[in-house]
Amino acid sequence: MFQHQHSLRHLLRPEHYCSESHFQLEMEKLFHPAWQFVAAKSELPKHGDFLTLELFGRPILIRNSARQYLAYENICSHRHCLLTNIDFGNQPHLRCQYHGWEYDDEGRTAKIPDARCFRPWDRENSRLNMFRLESCGDLLFISLNPDVVSLRDWLDPFYEETVAAFSAPMWKMTYVWEYDCDSNWKVPAENTLESYHVPALHQKFFGDFLPSEEASEHLLNERYTALTYDGTSKLEQLQARLNRWLGGKPTLKYLHRHIHPNTILVSTDTINYALMYMPTSPTTVRIRVRMFAIRGTRRGPLASYVSWLAWRIAKSKTLQVHTEDRDVYAAQQSGLERSRHPGVIGSREERIYVFQKHILESLGLPLPPDPADVSAPGSAAKDLPS
């Protein structure tokens, strides 16, 4: 059930989706203090495997060192060159591409060619900058804030649920998808928090189907919102049968968790995915997705075929829905930048209201005045147009 039975204010104004000053405030107050999902351990299976990325303008290098996953600023302490400018690879030692300086796991210099040229040497103050890196199941998270709470506390109360949904042997990371969109990061974030757009935008897949309120449970919290949906469609029943045959315990549920500000965790009976919205400017965003297919505990040629079939079906439908969503983000951004409407949020979209409220409160900004006073649960419903 929805917790509100009436319309809600659209708390954010159009300038909150395109203003440079607001964007910088979000960087400072929302993103730098938070945990950010960046990759999966499965992408770094061997000792020496590494990958690189940009995180809010900072070059990051993540490395597997004997099953210890470490995160460094991808800048050499010698003369500031990127240690590497390739997206991923393998090195037995952490080494700068320019002059061959090598570093140990703690970021200290381990080998300097012709080291006598640098006497006396202050090894302690020439360490690479490092960042906190923690894992939840197969998922790797980084924080730029050394004082951030543990990842377990950050993901609470969904930590154990996330471990189960993104861990072997039942689940295997199968697909990496990253793409850029011409919209503020909040546009796709708000899209994923509501089902109201489903019949109009996803007509090919869902037709006129609109998830019922009776089958939907919303959890609303200042740190997160969550949807648990009880599905009964033929597709969901097929997913449940495949899950059970592969040794799982199907739930016939669609679980959607949004950890504020920008982490999305989705679980079904045959596909799970973690999604992160990474702002790159006030009006652009990079979306990072890691999809996990059900592998199950059964082994053999038939089990391999069944898990492949489940993955093929789930991947096809998931990509279809996400692509249709992606195609509307630029139009939403274009309208936001020129809109003179105050906006309104329906009860089905109440998770967006909580999200917008969290942003304003985290940034220390006042909520807009509410002459109608319809923001509190239990208020009398207004007559709405049919």
N, C-alpha and C positions, 0 to 999 in steps of 0.2 A: 504494500500500500504506500501511497504518497503521504508524506507528513504534513503537507499543506493542501488545503482544499479550496484555494483561491489563487488569483494571480498575484505576482510579486513584482517588485520594482526591478528594472534593469539598472544596477548600481553604477556600472562603469559608463563613462561618457565616450563619445567617438575619439576625443583626443588621447584617451588612455590606450588606444590601439595604434597610434602613429607618432606620438610626441617623443622627441629625443630625450627631454628632461625626465619624463615619466619612465622611459626605458632604462635610463641610467639608475634611477631610484630602484627599479625592480632588480637590476643587476646587483646593487649593493644590499638590498634588504631581503630579497627572495632567493636569488640564485647562488651567490657566493657563500651564504651560510648553510646551504642545503647539500644533501647527498644527490649525486647525479649518476643515473645508470649509463654506463659507457660501453660495455661489451659483455661477452660470455667467456667463461674459462675454456669452453670448447673451441674457441677461436685461437687459443694459445696452448695446444696440447703437449708440446715438447719443450724441454729445457732450452732456453735461448730464444724462444719465439717471442716476438714483440709486435705491437701495432701502435700507430700514432693517430692522433686526432687533435682538433682545435676545440678547446673548451672555454667559451667566453673570451676569446682572444688569446688564450694561453696555449702554447704548444705542449702536448702531453705525450709521453711514451709509457706504455704499459708493457711489462715484461714478465715472463715466466722464468723464474730462477729456481730450478729444482722443486717445482710445485709450489713455490712461494711467489705470489703475484704482487708486483711492486709497481708504483707509479712515480714517474720522474717528470720534472720540467724538461722538455726536449731541447735544452740549450747547454752547450759546453761551457764550463767555467773558465776556459782558457781565453778565447777571443769571440765568444758569443755565437758561434755557428750552431745551427741545428745539428744535433747528434746524427740524425738521419732525416731525409725528406721523402722516404718511401712510406707507403701506407702500412705495410706489414712485411715481416721477414724473419730471419733467424740469424743470431750472432752468438757464438759461444761466450763472448765477453761483451759487456756494454762499452761500445767504442765510438768515438767521434770520427765522422767521415773525413774531416778536414786535416787534422794533424795526428790522428791516431791515438789520442789520449784515451785511456781505459779507466773504468770506474768499477768499484765493487758494489755489492748489494746495498750498502748503506750510502752510496753516492760518493764515497771518498775516492780520490785518485788512487789507482792501483798500478798503473804503468804510464810513464811519461817518456816518450822518445827523447834521447839526449838530455836527460833530466838535470845534468850539471849546469845547464844554461839558466836554471831557475833557482839556484841556491841564493839565499836560504829559502826553504820552502815551507809555507804555512798550509799543511795538508788539511787541517781541520776546517779552515775557512775557505777552502776551494771545493767544497762538496757540491754536488748537484742538489738543486732544490727538489724536495720530495713532497708528495701529497698522501693523505690518508686514503687507503684503498681497503675495502672490506667486501665480503661476498655474502650472498644469500642463495643457497643452492648453487646453480651454475652462473648466476648473475653477478657481475662485478660493478661496484659503485665507487665513485671518487667524490671527495669533498675538498674544496679549496680552503675550508675553514678547519684549522687544527683542533678547535675546541668543540666541534659538532658532537652531538650525542652519538652513541653507538648506532650502527645500522639497524640492529635488532630493535632498539627503542624507536628509531625513526619509522620503521615499517610496522610497528605495533598498531593494531592487533592482528596484522596479516602476515607476520614474519613466518610462522610455521606453515601457514597455507602456501606461501610463496616458495618455501623450500621444497614442499611436496610437488608443486606444480612445475618446478624448473630444475629437476634433478633426475639423474639416472637411478634405477634402470628403466623406469616407466617412461621417461621423457628424454628426447634428444634434440639438441639445437640443430636445426636443419636449414634455416634460411636467414640470411642477413639482407636487410632492405634499408637503405638510407636515401632520402631524397629531400630536395629543397622546395619550399613553397613561398610564393609572393604574398605573404600575409603575416600579420602579427602572430606571435606564438599562441596567444589566447584564442584565436579563431579556431584552429583545429582542436585545442583543448576543450573548448565549449561544445564543439560539435560532438565529441565522443561522450559527453555527459548527458545527452538527451536522446530519446527515441522518437521525438515528435516529427523529425524529418524523414523517418524511415519510409512511409508510403510514397512520399513525393520524390525523394532522391534515389531510392533503391527499389523502384517499381519492378525492374527486371527480375530481381531476386525475391523480394517479399510480396510483390503485388500490392494489394490494399491492406495488408496485414499491419496492425498497430499493436505492439506488445501491451497486454492488458494490465491495468492497475492492480488487479487482484493477484496476478502472478508475479508482480514486481515488489521487491522490498528495498527501500532506500534507507541507508544509514547516513546521517548528516552530522559531521563533527568539524570543529575548526581546523583540524589537521588533515582531514581526509573526508571523502564521501565514497559510498559503495552502493553498488546495485547487485542484488541476487535475483536472477530471473529463472522461474521454473518453466522449462520448455517442454512441449508435448508434440511438436511437429514431427512429420515423417523423417525429416533430416536429422533431428535431434535423437529420435528413436534409433535411427541407423547408427549414429555416432555412439550411442550407449551400447548397442549390440557389439560393435567393433571393439570398444573399450573392454567390455566384459570378456570377449573371446581372447583378447591379448593378455588377460590376467589382471585387469584393473577392476575398480569398483565404481561403475558409472553413477553419476549423480543426476543426469538430465537437467543440469543447471548451467546457466551462463553467469560467471562471476566477473564483475568489472569493478576494479578498485582504482581510485584516484588519490595518490598521496600528494598533497600540495607541496610545491606548486605544479610540477610538470611530469610526474611519474605515473604511468598507466600500466596496470597488470591485469591481464585478461586470461581466464581459464574456461575451457569447455572439456567435453569428454574425449576429443581427438586432437585439439590444437590449443596451445597456450602461447601468448606472446607478451613481451615486455616492450614498452614504447616510451620514448622520451622526446619531449619537445625542447629543442635547444635554440633559443633565440640567437640570431646572428645580426640583427639590426631591429629598429622599431617596426619595420614592415616586412621582415623576412625571417624564416625559421627553417632549421634543419631537423628533420624527423628521423630518429634512429629506431629501428624495429629489429627485434630478434624473435624469430618464430620457432617454437618447439613442437615437434611432431610426437605423437604417442608411439613408443617403441614396444612397450609391454615387457613381460617377463618370459613369454613363450619364445622358443627358438626353432629354427628350421625353415625350409623354403616356403612352406605355406604361411607361417607366421610373418616372414619377411614380406610376402606378397600382401597380406592383409594390412600390415602396418603401412606399406607403401600406398595401398588403395585409400586408407583412411587419410593419409597425409595429402594425397593428390586431391581428394574431394575438399578437404578443409582448406588447403592452400588456395585452391581456385576460388572458392566462395569468399574467403577473407580478402584476397587481393582485389576481387571484383568490388566489394563494398568499400574498401579503403581507397581505391582509385576513383570511384564515384564521389566519395567525400572530398578527395583532393581536388577534383575538378571544380568544386564550388568555392574553395577558399579565397581565390583571387577576387571573385565577384563579391563575396562577403566583405573583404577588405576594402574594395572600391566603394561599396555602399557606406561602410562605416566612416570612411574618411570625409564623406560629403553629407552625411545624414544630419537632419535637423529634428529628428524624432527623439523622444526620450527613451523609447523601447519599452518592452514589457516581457515578463517571463511567466509562462504558464506553470501550473502545478506539476506537470510532467517534466518540466525543465528545472525543478527546484534545486538540483545539484549545482546548476550554474549560479544560482543566487548565492549559495553558500560559498562557492569558489570566488565570486566577485567580492563578497563581503570579506573573505580571508585576505584578498589582495589589498583592499583599502585599509584594513586594520593593520596588516603587516607593514605597510608603507607609512603608517601614521597619518593617513588621510581621512577626513570626515566622510561619513555616509551622507548622501544627498538627502535633503528634507523629504519627508513623506506626508504630504497633506492628507492623503486618504487613510493613512495609518493601517495598511493592509499587510505589513511585513511580519507580524507575529502570528505563529500557529494558533488556530482557534478563532481568528477574527472572522467577522461575518463576511460571507462571500458577496461579491458585487455581481450585478447582472452583466453577463458577457455576451458579445455578439455571437450568434450561431454560426 
